[in-house]
Amino acid sequence: MTGKIGLIDYGAAGNQESIRRALIEAGGDVLIVSDAADFSKVSKLVLPGVGGFHDVMAIIKSSGLYEAILEAAKVKPILGICLGMQMMATLGFEYGETKGLNLIDGEVRKITCKGPIPHIGFNRLEQMGDSPLFKGISAEDEFYFMHSYEFVNYTDILSLSSYYGHKFVSAVGQNHLFGVQFHPEKSREAGIKLLRNFINL
């Protein structure tokens, strides 16, 4: 029994519906969480995100979800997707300096490399260590990326990816907290497999 998966709705995540459908395809029983009272009804949380770090953090803080997420993170598995992963960092530097959720130590900074930004398209993962999130996922599997900023972390890296010779963190994890820079909901069977792994944690 995995319990309900709470998909956090803070009104600005353009990828919420596609993530909801992918979680259902992966076997999840999904509840849209838009109020702090909903957190008690779910066993795990997914933090989606498309947009700007500064804007979305402002929405979370004004909506009352900020404290609820921090409290839930003490005991419940959380998966941050794309901007959702970046929001788990300590600080973000998009349009100035903004405090993140500070769930996993790191900073979100603009990608600096020779390739065009944003980084868009399918890319592979160089797994670091053995994470249950990547069970059954091989080095040949590809995941869909679309981002201009990267999560800079040195201690909690689950995978790295390369773009025009620039290596960046594509997944982080610390205990029951996970973040992926890519979009599993747009990554075909490999993405569904990863979401199924999270659901079955």
PyMOL commands that set and color helices and strands:
alter all, ss='L'
color gray80, all
select helices_A, chain A and resi 16-25+36-41+53-63+65-72+83-86+132-134+184-186+188-199
alter helices_A, ss='H'
color red, helices_A
select strands_A, chain A and resi 4-8+29-33+44-47+78-81+91-92+98-99+107-110+119-124+126-127+142-147+149-152+157-163+166-174+177-180
alter strands_A, ss='S'
color yellow, strands_A
deselect
rebuild
show_as cartoon
